[in-house]
Amino acid sequence: MSSPHINYRSLAEEAASPFLEQLPSAGQGPAKTQDAKANAAAAHLDLDPHSEHGMEQALEEHDTEHEGEDTPRNSGVMIHMVPETGRARWNHIEDLDSFFSRMYQYQQKHGFRVIVLDEMLQVLEFGFVVWLLAFVTHCVRFDVLFGDALPGGDNPTKTTISDVIIPTGECVASFGWITYLVVFIAAIYLGIRLLKMVYHITQYADIRRFYQTALHIEDTDLDNFTWHEVQQRIRRVQAEQHMCIDKESLTELDIYHRVLRFKNYLVALMNKQLLPVRFHIPLYGEVVSLSRGMLFNIDFILFRGPGSPFQNNWQLRDEFAVRSNQTELAQRLSKLILGVALLNLLLAPLIFVWQLIYFSFSYANILRKEPSALGLRTWSNYGRLYLRHFNELDHELDARLNRAYDYADRYLSSFSSPLAAVIARNLLFISGGLLLLILGLGIYEEHVFQVEHVLTIIAVLTAVGVVSRTLIPDENLIWCPEQLMTAILAHVHYLPSEWRQQAHTARVRQEFSNFFQFKAGYLLSEIFSPFITPFVLIFVFRPKAIELVRFFRTFTVSVRGVGNVCSFAQMDVRKHGNPDWQLASELEEMTRPAAQQQQQPPQQQQEPQQQTSLAGGKTEMSLVRFTLNNPEWQMPKEAKQFLRGVREHAVGELVQAKTSLVQENPLTNSLISFGTMGAEYCSIANSVLTAQLTPQQLEISQSLRPQQGPVSGGFPVAASDFRQMLQQNLSASVGPLDSMRRLRLSRAEGRLEGPSDTLLYGLCGLEPRVGRSPLNVGVADMCLSALYLHELSQQRRQARQSRIDEAEDERPGPSHWPPRPPPAAPSSAAGSGSGSRHTVITSKAAESTPLLGSIRS
């Protein structure tokens, strides 16, 4: 009798199977034939084919066994093979999106036991809420509890728990039909949650086996591995076991595409302004909000629901490939949005009650201990999606926004309303006086606290005092919004270009508060979102159905081994790059014949590129961040050229600043802004600016500017001017040392030792001082890259606007363009130094930064 673990298969069936590897080529035939012989012989003898001794013994005995065999090897002779434990199970996984997503969640949630406990407690939380509502509604004698009626026990002067609580039989008998309906609906939902919990546990049990058998990572060691290390092991398992049969190997980008397929679409939709985040509420005005309920509905409509554009996790519906049915698809999507909106409107009361109860229970203990917690701020869902890179995992986004939290909080706290401050001071005085009077009387006679509603008055006065203190500005606060906005930009990487030199204005402050809102505002928007979401879906999102269809049809590409993905997530700077962020764009425009440039208006020259590019340099910044976190990724040729061009351009500007009389350029401005962010950043900026030029840097500068002739190590006058610039802008008094948030090892971004071919290393000439900095070099490199790329893009926009103005001035006839703004008045420093041979930056760090302008704050 055959063993149940043995698979019988003929050689002819193996050759005909489409899921097996292709036959080896002529050059690889003998080696693979020998390996197959060893595996088959080891299977007969129940040996390990991967052990050296077992391999030799299997080959010897297998050759002896078949020495006089006359049957040809390619005949239909049946052989039996014992599959290796844990190997065949992971061959050809159909839904790799869900599999990799669960693997990521498994690593981030710290293993199987934590996940199972969390799933069970979530179900128990819901059951507890339903039981508590029924109990409080029908099983408590409130008249006895509040003292309006005497207890019915032996001692009427003492109230016990049994006097307050109604017995179970009487409690259930008092249930009405509304209570039974609510319990029935809750029971159905609880049953669905139980089935979902069991399904999730079985799926994560499968992931646990994969971690243990394929990746060789136990739950006890899971926190010692970063996701980057887990990802590298997944790639090795793919090479051995072929989880994806369409590709021999998986790249880092393939795995990110699988985990973040739909999230990348949402990031692109946000950048294209196709998500319903801005809308008007009657009698209130414009609101910028993106609640979790709205995100859930958008995800259901566009990606996961029946009738959505995606037919499964990895493939767009075939109808989107037909150009003639665009209107029909838009009508179908519009009907789906309307149906989901009406369903939301029907369930709005139930969802509202659940949201209210859930948030009340979640924050009750926090508010009891710290009422000021509602005055704290948090990154909104709108801000998180707006600031998110393509192919950025949740823990990477959290780490980046956490580093910007302190700067953002200080920036918004630096603004205050004088009128509100005056009112708050008086309210604080009055509430403090009343509170002191009640507490003083209570200390003198404790019976005061037993007076009706005294504790309520104390709670209200305390809340008024907490709110009033948040409205009173700090008297010792230094107002430097431009510098703080520079630090925010260095970490979040995306801010509207219109905010440049406007960080001190109320308009920018109001817009930024949409990204970084009060915790109280976040809770209120989530609680009342069930009543707002249906109308936003109908009146804001539904009219964009035709644009959504065009978006999915235009910006969806098929990637071998991955499926349909958003084309922007490919981070193709050649196809989707913004011309203002491309180093070659200026050279191309300068070398283009003048006749071609004058055939169409200058603004219209940018329209075809703007339709396929993203605002804010989203493609370029995403590419830089992804390469820093995944230095092993084999990027396309265009991406390599872009990154190498940025580094070489920066080195050229550094050499120019150190060897010429003009030190102000995008790189030096970026380094000075970078140095004003804190002591650690200032140390790195000084290392870059004071390091000696290397021969490699001089060679790069010479290749970029061959017309300038050979570059020496520097001129004495230029060197003294450069030291003077450093003393004025990177002084030691840049502020206290910033306390960097320390994350768990499992939440680390990218490789622990960091990349070696980066902008900072290129500027320092592989200077070892950068490697000894306590700050993560990858984080510092990304911050400097963000500031530098924003400076370059600003320079490109200004150059393009100058060419537009010149072309308009030279064109005969009346002008259709708005008049140019008058040139800015020269600063006092520039005016006093007009007779000098060079420009020296004299702005103080606490007053302005070169990136955001020289406006005195």
N, C-alpha and C positions, 0 to 999 in steps of 0.2 A: 504493500500500500504506500502510495506516495505521501510525502509530507505536505501538510496544508500550506507551508511557507515556500514551496518550490513552484516556480512558474515554468510550465512546459511550453516551448516555443520552437518552431522550426526555423532553420536558417533562411529559407525562402520567405517566410513571413517577416523576419527581421529586415531583409533587404527591401521588401515592399512597403514597410511602414513609413509613412511620411514624417513621423515625429522623431525618427532616428537621425543621426548625423549622416551627412553625405559620405559616399565612398571616398577613401583617401586617394590622393593623386599618386602619380607614378613615383614621385620622389619620396612620398611618405608611406607607401604601401608596405614595405617590409617591417618597418617599426611598428605600425599599427596592427599588422597581422600578428606580430610576435606578442604584442600586448593583449590582443584578443585571445590568442592561444593560452597565455598565462592566466587570464581571468577565467576562461572556461575550465582549464585544468584545476585551478584552485577551487572552482565551484564544485567539481566532482569530488575533490578530496576535503572539502569544507575547510580550506585554508584561507588565510588573509592574503589576498593578492598584492597588497601594498607593502607587506613586510619583505625585507630583502631575502631572508632565509626561506620563507614560504614561497617566494617567487621562483627562486632557483629550484627548489624541490618540485614545485608544480610543473615547471618546464621539463625537467628531466623525466618525471614519471609520465607526463602527457606524451612526450616524444616516444618513450618506450612502449606505451600502450598502443599508439597508432602507427608503430613501425611497419607492421605488415598489413595495414588496412588497405583494401582495394576499393572501397567505396569513395567516390569523389567527394571533395569537401563542400561543394556547392549543391549537393543533392538534398533531398527532403528529409534527411536523417534527423530525428528528433533528439535534441539535447536538453538537459535541464540546467537552469542557472539559479543560484541562490542570490537574491538581491541583497546588496549591502544595507545594513541597518541605518536608517535615517537618510539614505541617499535618494532612492527612487521616489520617496514620498514628496520631495520638493522639486521634481521634474515636471515642467510645464504647468505652472500655476496660471489659471485662466485670468483671474481678476487680480492683477498685480497692484493696481491702485489701492484697493482695500487692504491687500496684504502688507504693502509697504507703509500705509497709513497706520495700521494697527501696530506694526513694528515700531514706528516712531512714537506712538502713544505709549506703548509698552515700556520703552526706554525712558521717556519723560515722566511717566507715572511711577517709576521705580519698581516694576515687577508685578508678578501675578497676584501675590497676596494683597498688596495695596489696591490693585484694581478690583479684585473680588469684594474686598471689604467696602470699597467706595460704592460699587454697584448695589450691594445689599443695603447699605445705609441710605442710599437715595430712595430706594423703594420704601424702607421703613419711615423715612421722613414724610413721604406723601401719606402713608397710612396713619402716621401720628397726627398730621394736620387734620385729616378727615375725622378721626376719632375725637380730637380736641374740640373741633367745632360742634360736633353733635353733643359732646359731653357738656360744654358750656351752655349750649342752647336749651337742653332739656333736662339735665341732671344736676342742676345747682339751684338751691333755694336762695335767691338773691335778697329777698326780704329779711331772712335771718342773717345772711352774710353782712348786709349793710346796717343791721341793728333796728330795722323798722318793725320786726316781729320778734317775740321771745321764742327761744328754742323750746322744743317740746320734751326735753329730757327731765331727769330728776332734779337737776340743778339749773333753774332757769336763769341764774346770774352768770353762768359760764357756757360759752358757745364752743362746741366740739365739731370735729370734722364730720362725724356721723349726723350731726344736726343740719349741716349745710348740704351734704350730698344726698340726693334722692336715690333710693335703692334701684338696682338694675331693672327689675321687672316693671316698676312704675315708670322708670325713665323710658324704656322701650315702648310701653303702652301709650305714652304721650306723643309719640312720633306722628307727625302729619304727613300728608301726601307729598308735600314739598321736600320734607326731610328724606322720605323714602326715594324720591326721584334723584335727589343729590347723592344719596348713598349708592343707588343703582348705577348712576353714571360714574361715580368714583370707583365702584367695584369693577366696572368694565375697563376703565383706564388702568386700574391697579393690575388687573389680569394681563393687559397688554404690556405693562411695564415688567411684570414677572417673566413673561415669555421673552421679552427683549433682553432682560438680565441674563436668563439662561443662555440665550443665543450668544450674547457678548462673552460670557464666561467660557463657553465652548470654543469660540473663536480665539480668545486670548490663551486658552490652554494649548491650542495648536501653535500659536506664536511662541509660547514658552518652550514647547518641544523643539521648535526651530532654533531658538536661541541656544538651547542646551546641546542639541545633536549636530546642527550645522555650523553655528557660530562658536560653539564651545564657550558660552558665557552663562554662568549660573546666576540666579537671582541675587545671591549674596555678593557677587562681584559686579553687579550691574551698575552701581553708582560709581565704580572706578573707571568706567568707560565713557568717553564722550560720544556723541552721535557721529562725529566724524570718523572715529575708530570703528564704530559699528558699521558705518557705511562702507568702509574699506573692506571689512570682512564679508559684507553682502556681495560686493563685487567679486571677491575670490570664490564665493560659493556659486555665483552665476557662471564663472569660468569652468567650474567642476561639474555642476549639476544641471545647468541650463534651465533655470526657473522661467526665463523668457526664451522661447524657442526661435524667435525671429532674429535674434542677435547673438553673436558669440560672446560678447562682453557688454556689460552695462557701464555707462559713464556716470559721473556724479550728477550731471545735468539730467540724465534719464530718470534717476531716482527722484530728484527734485520735481521733475515733471509729473511723475506718478503721484507723489504726495500732494502737490500744490496745483494740480491741473485746473480746478475750478477757482481756486483763490487767485491764480494769475489772471484769469478772465475778469474777476471782480476788480483787480488792481487796474487793468486796462480800461474797463468800463468807467471807473472812477476818474481816471485821467482824461477820458473822452467826454466826461460830464453827461453820462447816460444813466447814472443812478439817481433815484429821487431823494436827494439829500437837502435840497433847498426848496422850500414851499412857503406859501403865505397862509396864515391863520386869520380869519376875520376878527377884527377888533384887537388884534395883537401885533400883526406885522410879519416880517420874514423870519423864518425859523430855519436853522441849520441843524439837522438831527439825523441820526442813523441808528435806530434802536436795534436791539438783538432780535426782536420780533420781526422787524422789517428785513433784516439780513436773512432770517430763516425763510421768510416768504419769497424773497428774491432767489435764494438758493433752490427752493422747491420749484419755482416757476421756470427758471432758466436751465437747471441742471438735473434735478432728481425726480421731479413729478411726472405723472403721466401726461403726455402731450408736450413736454419740454423739448427744446431743440436737441438735447442729447438723448439718444436711445439707450445708452448704457454709460458706464463710467469712463469710457475711453473713445467713444465714437459719436460723431454728429450724425443726425439723421440724413439719409440719402437725399431727401427732398431739397436740402439746402445746396446741393450741387447743381440743381436745375435753375437756370437764370430766369425762366419765364414765369415761375410761380411765386415770385417775391410778394406780391400783394396777397395771395392766398395764405402764405405762411404768416404774414403780418396779421391778417384777420384771425387766423387760428390762435396766434399768440395773444392777441387782444382779448379774445373770448376766454382764454385760460386765465389771464390776469383778472378779468371781471369776475369769473367764477371764484377764484381764490379770495378776491376782495369781499364778495358777498358772504362767503363762508366765514371770513374773519369778522365781518360785521355781526353775523349771527352768534358767534361764540365770544364776542367782545365782553359781555358782562361776566361770564365765567372766567375768562382769562384775566380780566381786571381784578376780580376777587382773589384769584390765585396769586397774581403778581403782588398785590397788596399784602397778603398774608405772608408770602415767602420773604419779601424784603423786610417786613416788620420783624419776623422771627430772626432773620439773619443779622440784622443790625441793632436789635433791641439791647443786647448785652454791651455792645460797643458804645452805643449812645448813652447808656446808663453810667459807664465809667468815664467816657470821654465825649461829652456833648460837642466839643469842637471838631470832632471827626467829620461832621458835615461841611465844615469850612475848608477841608483839605481838597486838593484838586486831583484829577485823574485824567489820563488820556482817553478821549472819547472814541467810540467806534468809528466815527467819521475821520478823526485824526489818525487813527491806527491804519485805516485803509488808504488814506491819502498819502501817508508817509511811508507806506510799505514798499519795499523793493520787489521786483520780480524774483521768483525763486528764493524767497526768504521765509524760513521756517518760523514757527511761533516763538521758540526760545531765542532765536537770533533777533527777532523784532523786539521782544521784551527787554533783552539786554541793552539794545541800542537806545530805546526810549527811556529805560531806567537811568542811563548815564546822562540823559538830557533833562531829567526830572527837576533836579535842583536848580538848574539855570532857568528853566521855564517857570518854576514857582517864584523865583526871585524876580524875574522879569514882570510877571503880572502883579506881584505884590508891590512893585515899585510905583504902580499907578494908584492914585486915590482921588476921590471926589472931595473937594473942600466942603461943599454943602453937606454931604453925607457924614464927613468927619465931625462937623460941628454938631449935627443932630445926634450922632453916636456918643459924643462926649457927654452931652446932657442926659441922654437916656442911661448911660452907664452911671452917671452921678445919682440919678433918681432911683434906679433899680438897686444900686449898691446901698443907698441910704435905707430904703425899705427893707432890704434883706438883712442889713445889720440890725435894724430895730426888732424884727421878728426873732432873729437868732439871740439877741440880747435878752428879750423878754422870755424866750424859751429856756435860756440858761438860768435865769432867775426863778422861773416857775415852769416846771415841765408840763403842767396841764395845758400850756399854750399850744403845744404840738397836737393835742387831742381835739382842738377846736376844728370844726368842719372846714374843709378845703384849705387848711393852712399849708399842708404839704404841697398841694397843687400850686398855691401862690409862690412858694419857695422854688418849685421847679420852673415856673414861668419866668420869675425874676432871674434865675440862673441862666436860662436860655437867652433872655434879652441881653444879659451881660456878655455872654459868649459871642453873640452876633455883633454887639456893639464894638467889642474889642477887635474883631476882624476888620471893621471899617475904619479904624483909627490907624494912620500910617506910623511906621517906626521912625522915631525922631533921629536915630543914628544911621538911617539907611542912606547909602550913597546912590544917587540916581544916575545910572549908566546904562540905559536901555540898548544903545547901539552895541556895546561890548557884550551884553548878555545875549542879544539876538545873534551875534556872531557865534558865540559858544553853542547856542541852540542849533544853528544851521550846521555847524561842524558835526553834530551828532545825529540830527534827524535827516540831514542831507537834502531835504526838499523844502523850499519856502518860495512863495510867489516872487517873481523878480520885481513886481511893483512895490514890494516892501523895502527895497533898497533905499537907504537914507531916510526911511519913514518909520523907524522903530519907535520913535518918541511920540507918534501921533495916536490919537484915540481910535482912529479907524483901524490901524494895524493891531492895536491892542484888542479891539473887539473881534476882529477876524481870528486872531490867534487864540482867543478864549474859546472859539468853537472847536479847536483842536484839544485844548487843555481846560476842561470845564470843572466846575465845582462838583464834588461828590453828591451834594444835595440835588443839583440840577440833573445829574446823571440818573439818580434814583427816581426823580419825578418824571423824567422823560420815559423811563422804562415802565413805570407804573401806569401812566396814562397812554402809553403807546397803543394798547388794543383799540382805543377809540379813534386814534389818529391814523393808524396804518391803513384801514380799508379805504379811507378817502384819498390818502396819498397814492395808493395803488391805482385807484380809478382815475383821478384827475391829473396826476403828475407822471406816473410810470406808464400807464396804458397808452397815452398818446405817442410814446416813444417806441411803439412796437415795430414800426417800419424801420426805424434807425437801428434797433436791436438786431433785426433780421439781416440788415446790411452789414452790421458789425461782424456777426458770426460768419457770414458768408465771405467777407473780405479778409478777415484777420484770423482765419483758422487754417492751419497747415497740418499735413499728415507726416509724422515722423516714424520711421521704421523702428519697430520694436516698442513704440510708445503709444501710438495712436494719434488722434486729433488733439492738438494743443494750440494755445493762443500764439500767433506768430510773434508777438512782442516778447513772449517769454523765451524765445530763442536768443534774445539779446544780440541781434544782428545789427551792428552799428552801420553797416553799409546800406541795409534796406530800411531800417526804422530809426536811424540816428537823426538827431536834431542838427540841422546845419549850423546853428549857433554854438554847438558843442563839438564840432569837428575841426581838428587842427588844419586839415587840408582844404577846408571850404574857402578860406580867405585867399590862399594861393591860387585855387582854381578860378575864383572870380577875377583875380588880378590878371591872370594869363588868358582869360577868355577874350575873344575879339570884341572890340567896342560895338561893332554892328550888331552882334548877337545880344549884347546887354541892352541896347536901345530898342529892340523890337517890341518889347512889352514893358509895362510899368514895373518898377523895382519890387513893389509888394506882390505883384502877380507872379514874379519869378519864384517866390517862396511857397506859393500855394500848393503845388503838387507835392513838395517835400513835407509841408505841414500836415497834409492829409494822412500820410503814412508814418509820421513821426509823433512823438509824445512830448507833452509840455514838461518843462523843468528838467530836461536831461534824464528822464527816467530810464531810458535804455542804457545810456553811458554809465550812470551811477550804479545801476544794477549789475552791469558787467564788472565794474571795478570791485564792488563788494563781493561778488560771487568768486572772483579769482583770488581774493585775499582769504576767504574762508575755505576755498577748495584749491589749494595751489597745485595739486596733482592733475587737475582737469586739463585735458588736451583741447585747448580752445581752437576755433577756426583761425584761418590766416588773417582775416580782416580784423578780428578781435586782437590778435597779437600785434598787428600793425598799429592799431589805435592805442593800446597800452604802451607799446614801445615809443610811439610818437609823443605821448604825454610825458613820459619820463625823460626822453631826450630833450623835449622842449623846455622842461623845467630845469634840467642841467644847463642848457644853454643860457637861460635867463639868470641862473645862479652865477655862472662864470661871467656873464655880462655885468652883473651887479658888483662883483668883486674886482673886476679889472677895468671898469670904465668910470666915467664921472657921473653917470646917471644910475642911481641905485634903485629907483622906484619902478617896479614892474609887477605884473600879476603874482609872480612867485614871492618876491619880498613882501608885498602886501599881505599875501596869504600866510607867510611865516610869522609876520608880526601879529596878525589877528590870531593865529594859532598859539603864539606865545602868551597872549593875554588871557588865556582860558584857565591858567593855574600854574603852580610851580613846576609840576612834572612836565607839562607841555612847554613851559618856558625853557626848561633844561634841554629838551630835545631841539627846540628852535635855535637855541644858542649853539648847540653842537653842530647843527647844520650850517649856521651862518658864520661860525668862527673856524670851522675845519679848513685845513689847507686843501687847495685844489689838487686833484690827482691827475696823472697823465691821461687817464681814460676820459675824465670830464673835459679836459682841454681838447682832446681829440673830437669828442662829440660836439662841443661848441664850434670847433673849426669846421666840421662837416655841415653844420646847420647854417653857418655864416661864412662861407668861403671868401666873400668879397672883402671881409675886414682884415684879412691877412693873419699871420700867426699871432696867437694870444700868449702873452707872458704870464708870469705868476701874479701880476698886479702892479699898479702904479702907486707910489707913495701917497700922493694926494687922494686918490680914490680910496686907498685903504684907510686913511685917517677919517675921511668922510663916512665910510661904512661903519667904523667903530663908533663914530658920533651918533649915527642913526640907531645903532643897537642900544647905546646908552640911553637914548631918549625914549625908545619904544619898548625895550625889553628890560626894564629895570627890575630890581629885586622886589620892589613893592607892588607886585601884581595881585596880591591877595593871599589869603591863607591857602594851605595845601588842601586840595579838593579830596574829600573822602570818597574814593571809588567804591561802588557797590561790589561786594564779593559774591559771586554766584557759585552755586554748586558745580562740582566738576562735570556732572551730567548735563548741565545747562551751558557749558562752555561753547564758544563760537569757533568753529573751524579747528584746525590743528593746534595743539597746545604750544609747540615750539614756534609756530607762526611761519609765514612765508619768508623766503630769502630774496626774491627778486621783486622789490617793491619800490615805490617812489622815495621813501626815506632812505633806504639803503643806497639808492642811486645818487641821492643828493649828498650823502655823507661819504660816498666812496667806500662803502662797506665799513663805516666807522664803528669800532667795537663799543664805543660809549653808548650808542643807541641800544645795543643789546642788553646793557646792564641797567637800563632804566626800569624803575618799578612799574611803569605803565606798560600795558600790553602794546607791543609795537604794532601789531595788526590794527588795533583800535586807533592808535595815533596816526598810522598811515592812512586809514580811511578818513579820519577827520581832516588831515591836511589835503588829501586828494579832493574831498568835497569842497573845501574852501578854494583850492586852486582851480578846479574846473568851473566853479561859479565865477571866479575872477576872469577866467578866459572867455566864458560865454558872455559876460558883461562887456568885455573888450570887443568881441565879435559884433554884438548888437550895436555898440556905439559906432564901430567902423561902418557897418552896413547902413545905419541911419545917416552917417555923414555922406556916404555915396548917394543915398536917396535924395538928400538935400541938394547935393551938388548937381545931380541929374535934373532935379526940378528947377534949379536956378538957370541951368543952361537951356531948358526947353522953352521955345517961344510960345507966346500966347498966355492967356490967363491960367493961373494955377488952381488945381482942384484939391490940392492937399492943404491941410491946416498950416498956419504960419509956424515957423520954428520958434521955440522958446528962446528968450534972450540968454546969452551966455552968463554963467554964474559969476558973481563978483569975486575977484581974487581975494584969497584969505590974507590976513595981516602978515602971516609968515612969508607967503609968497611975495607980497608987496615989498616987505622990508628987504628980502633977499633977491630983488630983481636984478641987481647989479652983479651978483655972484655968478660963477661959471657952472654951478650945479644946483640941484634941487635937494633939499634936506627935509625929511619928514619931522615935523615938530609937534604933532598932536599927542597929547597925553593918553595913556591907556584907559584911564577912567572917564575920559571925555569923549573919545571917538575911536573908531578903528578904521584902518584903510579899506577894509572890505565894504563896510556900510556907509562910508563917506566921512567927511570931516565936519559934520554938524556938531556944534557944541551942545551937549545934552544938558 
